Amino acid sequence: MARHSLALVLLVVIAISVTGVQSKMFTITNNCVHTVWPGISTGASPAPPLDTTGFELAPGESRALPVPSGWSGRVWGRTLCSTAAGTGKFTCVTGDCGSGLQECASGNAAPPVTLAQFSMDGSGGMDLYDVSLVDGYNLPMVVVRQGAAAEGNCVPAGCVVDLSGACPAELRVPGVVACKSACQAFGSPRYCCTGEYGNPDTCKPSAYSEFFKKACPRAYSYAYDGNTSTFGCSASDTGVYIITFCPSTSRGLTGAGSLQPHTDGSLAGGATAPWRIALIVAVLSVVTAALGVLAAFLGLFKHCCNQGAGADVANLPT
């Protein structure tokens, strides 16, 4: 897969060289075991939109897209999409953009959804990016700058952990296909950082945002989480950013805080999550104790039976 992504990068770089036009680039890769339909929306920047606003990516596929200088916008993954037989309307269970088509046009993602957000050639000559769980979660996703050393603030951003199964019951989408934000689930200004909570002094992390932050320390967990969740690399005319859905081959076992980029933009994951190790140890301890009790019971039963048989033999008539 890494070779396939690198080949796409080289093809686009060659095309750019031939035309004499320099451009940044996104390589969007689906490492999930199911199809993902990426959606793209362009922000209010004067830069033109990307060549597409939505497309299909089968498992293992990648697509490279030139990114205009100064572009800002969002990239996300849509899941469980289908086209209605009667109307031809295209809809998705998570991340739907409301266009009724595979292309999102000017539509934005419906929460809950994991968002990658970009502001290219921003202040200080930096490309700024983050992966946000403020609108909830539907897919593991990571952003990596191609070939960049993990130093300073130019590091992988995102969430590798599959949170759907661990999602608090009150935030779960039926079928456990996504995890809502507390704002979406309850609509409270306290969770939405609105009204009297509309500033960083009054809107503090909640137990729900802490759930997201502990699982994914390099992702936005609530509206004022920018200090630990916004990353940036020195702007370059030909910078390549790799956006990967389901980046870990061991989904649910790795935290984004342990990610390290390889030179080709792929990722090396970390160790098994401590809570899973603790759970496995606890289960094994219970099973071991149960087996010990069973063995003791069987031994006692055998002893009693042997004694009873001996007594019966002694009392037989001669």
DOMI-605253 format. One record per residue: x, y, z of N, C-alpha, C in turn. Coordinates in steps of 0.2 Angstrom, whole numbers, plus 5000, padded with zeros to 4 digits. Example, Ala and Ser with C-alpha at 12.3 -4.5 7.8 and 13.67 -1.06 7.14 Angstrom:
506649725039506249785039506649845039
506449895035506849955036506450005039
! end
This chain:
500449945000500050005000500450065000
501050065004501450125004501750134997
501950084994502250094987501750124982
501050094983500550124979500450194980
500450224986500350294988500950334985
501550304986502150334983502150344976
501850294972501850294965501350354963
500750364967500350414965500650484966
501050484972501350554973501850574967
502250524965502750534960502350554953
501750524952501450534945501150614946
500950634951500650704952501250754951
501850734955502450774955502650784948
502650734944502950734937502450774933
501750764934501250804930501350884932
501450894938501550964940502250994937
502750954936503350974933503250994926
502950944922502850954915502451024914
501951034918501551094916501851154919
502351154923502651204926502251244931
501751214934501351234939501551204946
501651244951501851204957501251204962
501151154965500551144969500751094975
500351104981500351054986499951004984
499950944988499550894986499250854992
498650824992498450774996498450704993
498650654997498550584995498150555000
497550544998496950515003496950435002
497050405007497150325007496650295012
496250245009495850205013496150145015
496350135022496650075025496150035029
495450055028494950015031494749955028
494449915031494249845028493549855024
493249915024492649935020492749995016
492350005011492350065007492250125011
492550185009492450245012492350295006
491950345007491850395002492050465005
492650485003492950545006492450605004
492350655008492050715006492550775007
492450825003492850885004492450945003
492650995008492251065007492851115008
492751165004493251225004492951275008
493451305012493251365016493151425013
493151485016493051545014493651575010
494251545010494851565007494751584999
495151634997495051654990495351594985
495651544988495951494983495351454980
495451424974494951384971494851324975
494251284974494151224977494551164974
494651104977494951054974494551024968
494950974964494650954958493950914959
493850884965493250854967493050864974
492450854976492150864982491950804985
491950744982491750684985491950624980
492150564982492250514978492250444982
492350394979492350324982493050294982
493250274988493850234989493750164992
493850114988493850044990494450034995
494349974999494849965004495549955000
496049985003496749985000496850034994
496350074992496450124987496750194989
497050224985497250294986497050344981
497050404982496950454977497350514978
497650544973498050604974497650664971
497650724975497350784973497850844974
497950884968498250944969497950994973
498251034978497951074982498251144981
497751194979497951264977498351294983
498751344981499051384986498551424990
498651424997498151465001497451435002
497451365000496751335001496651315008
496051325010495751305017495151265016
495051215021494451175020494451115025
494051065023493951005027493950945023
494150885026494150825022493850775028
493450735026493150685030492950615026
492750565030492550505027491850495028
491450475023490750445024490750375023
490350345027490250275028489550245027
489550185025488850145024488450185019
488750205013488350245008488050205003
487450225000487150184995486750234991
486450214985486050244980485350214980
484850254981484150234982483950204975
483650154974483450124968482950164964
482450194968481950224964482150294962
482450334967482650404966483350424963
483750374964484450384963484850424968
484550444973484850484978485350444982
485950484983486550454986486550474993
486550434998486550455005487050405009
487250435015487750395019487550395026
487650345030487450335037487850385041
488450395040488850435043489250485039
489350545040489650595036489350625030
488650605030488250625024488350705023
488350725017488450805016487850835013
487250795012486650815010486550835003
487050824999486950844992486550794988
486450734990486150674986486550644981
487150664981487650644976488250624979
488650584975489350564978489750624979
489750674974490050744975489650784980
490050814985489650854990489550924988
489850944983489751014980489851064986
489451104988489551154994489251125001
489151055001488851035007489351015012
489251015018489651005024489450935027
489950905031489750845034489250845040
488750805040488350795046488650765051
488650785057488950755063488450695065
488850645068489550645071489950625065
490550655065491050645060491750665062
492250625060492950645061493150695055
493450745057493650795052494350815052
494650815046495350845045495250915042
495550965046495451035044496151065042
496151105037496751125034496751205033
497251235034497351305032498051315029
498151315022498751315019499051385018
499751385019500051455018499751505023
499651485029499351525034499851575037
499751605043500151655046500851625048
501351665047502051635049502351595044
502051585038502251545032502151465034
501651455037501451385040500851355036
500851285035500251255034500051225040
499451245042499151225048498651175047
498551125052498151065051497951035058
497351005058497150965064496650915062
496550865066496050815066495550835072
494950845070494450865075493850815077
493750805083493250765086492650805089
492750875088492250915091491550905088
491450875082490850865079490750785080
491050755085490950685085491450645082
491350575081491850525078491450475074
491750465068491450405064492050365061
492650385061493250345058493850365061
494350315062495050335064495350375058
495650425059495950465053496650495056
497150495052497750535053498050575047
498350625049498650675044499350675045
499750655040500550655040500850695035
501350745036501650775031502150725028
502150715021502550675018503350685019
503650635021504450645022504650695027
504150725031504350765037504650735043
505150755046505350725052504850745058
504750705062504250715068504650765073
504650825072504950875076504550935077
504650975082504251035083503551025083
503151065079502451055079502251025072
502750995068502650965062502650885063
502050865066502050795068501350765066
501250705066500650675064500050695069
499450705066498950725070498350675068
497950665073497350625072497150575077
496850525075496550475080496550405077
496950365080497050295077496550245080
496350265086495950215090495250215087
494950155086494250145084493850155091
493450215091493150235097492450205097
492150185092491450165091491250115097
491650065098491450015103491550035110
491950085111492050115118491650175119
491250195115490850255115490450255121
490350305126489850305131489150295128
488750255132488050235129487650295127
487750355131487350415129487550445123
488150435121488450465114488350415108
488150355109488150305104487650325099
487850315092487350315087487050235087
486450225086486150155085486550115080
486750055082487150015078487850025080
488050065084488750085086489150095080
488950135075489350155069489650225070
489550255075489850325076489750345084
490050395086490050425092489950495092
489350515095489150585095489650625100
489650695099489950735103489450755109
489650775115489150795120488750845118
488950895114488550955111487950925107
488150875102487650855098487150805102
487350775107486950725111486450765116
486750815119486350855124486150925122
486450955117486351025115486451075121
486751065126486851115131487451165129
487351225131487851275130488551255133
488451225139489051205142489451155138
489151115134489551065130489651095123
489251145121489351175114489751235114
489951255120490351315121490051375118
489351385119488951445117488751485122
488451535121488151585126488651605131
488451595137488951615143489551575143
489551515139490151475139490551485132
490351535129490651545123491351575123
491751565128492451585128492851535132
493551535131493951485134493951485142
493751545145493751555152493251515155
492651505152492051475155491951405152
492151395146492051325143492651285144
492551235148493151195150493051125148
493551085148493451015146492950975150
492450935147492050895151492250825151
491850785155492050715156492050685149
491550705144491550675138492050695133
492250765133492850785129493450745132
493550735138494150705141494150625138
493550595137493550535134493950535128
493750575123494050585117494750605117
494950645122495650675122496150615125
495850575130496350525132496450465127
495950455123495950405118496450435112
496350495110496650525105496950595106
497550595110497850655112498050705107
498150685101498250725095497650745091
497150745094496450765090496150825095
495750865091495350915095494850875098
494750895105494150865109493550905110
493750975111493151025112493451085109
492951135108493051195104493751235106
493951235112494551275114495151225116
495251175112495751125113496351145108
496351205105496851215100497551215102
497751225108498451225111498751165110
498451105111498751045110498451005104
498151035100497850995094497951025087
498251085087498351115080499051105079
499251085073499951075071500051105064
500751115063500951155057501651135055
501751135048502351125045502551185041
503151195040503351255035503051245029
502751305026502351295020502851285014
502651245009503051225004502651224998
502951244992502551244986502251174984
502651124986502551054984502451014990
502251034995502150995001501650945000
501750885002501250825001500950805008
500350805009500050785015499650715014
499750665018499450605017498850595022
498250585020497650585024497450505024
497550475030497350405030496750385034
496250345031495750325035495950255038
495750245044495950175048496750165047
497150215049497850205048498250145051
497950115057498250065060497949995058
498449955057498249885055497949845061
498049865067497749835073497249885076
496649895072496249945074496049945081
496049995085495749995092496349985097
496949965095497449955099498050005100
497950055096498550105096498250175097
498650215101498450285102498850335098
498550385096498850435091499550465094
499550465101500150495104500750455103
500750395101501250355099501450345092
501150385088501250375081501950405079
502350375074502950405071502850395064
503050445060502950445052503650415050
503550365045504050345041504250395035
504750385032504950435026504450435021
504050385020503550375014502850405017
502850425023502150445025501750395029
501950335029501550285032501750285040
501350245044501450255051501650195054
502050205060502250155064501750165071
501450115073500950115078501350105085
500950115090501250095097501050035100
501050025106500849965110500149965111
499949905114499249885115499049935121
498449965120498150005125498149975132
498350015137498449985144497749955147
497249995145496549965148496449895145
496649885139496449815136496949765139
497549785140497949735144497649715151
497449775154497149755161496549715161
496149725156495549685155495749615154
496249605149496449535148496749495154
497149535158497449505164496849485169
496349535169495849525174495449455172
495249455166494849395163495249335164
495949335163496349275164496349255171
496449305176496449295183495749255185
495249285183494549255185494549175182
494749165176494749105173495149055177
495749075179496249035183495949015189
495649065193495349055199494749005199
494349015194493748965193494048895192
494548885188494848825186495148785193
495448835197495648805203495148785208
494548815208494048795212493748735210
493648725203493348665200493848605201
494448615201494948565202494848535209
494848585214494748565221494048525222
493548555219492948515220492948445217
493248435211493248375208493648325213
494248355216494648315220494248285226
493848335229493448315235492948265233
492648275228492048235225492348155225
492948155222493248095220493448055227
493648095232493848065238493248045242
492748075242492048055245491847995242
491847985235491647935232492047865233
492647875234493047815236492947795243
492847845247492647825254492047785255
491547815251490847775251490847705248
491247695243491347635239491647585244
492147605248492447565253492047535258
491547585261491147565266490647515264
490347525257489847485254490147415254
490847405252491147335251491147305258
491347345263491447315270490747285273
490247315271489547295273489147245269
489547225264489147165260489147105264
488547065263488447005266488946945264
489246905268489646855267489346795265
! end
